[in-house]
Amino acid sequence: MNIEMSFLSHAMVVGLIFRHLRELFAIDPVNYMLAICESDALREFSSPGKSGSFFYLTQDDRFMIKTVEKSEVKVSNF
């Protein structure tokens, strides 16, 4: 399997995991997409922690997105 296919496979699995989490917490897909995709939807603030990650919060304060460094991600073969 080439790198591109491996990445796409991984991205698809991760997408399914996050979709399942949204379903478990009864988060409406349309409202979720509107909250994170609207113009000026996300506010950025940096973490005071050691990792230096960035956090993004939606304008309605319902969702938070955290960036992660490659070293923080556990990669497994699917």
Helices and strands as residue ranges (DSSP letters): H 3-24, H 29-37, E 42-46, E 54-58, E 64-66, G 70-72
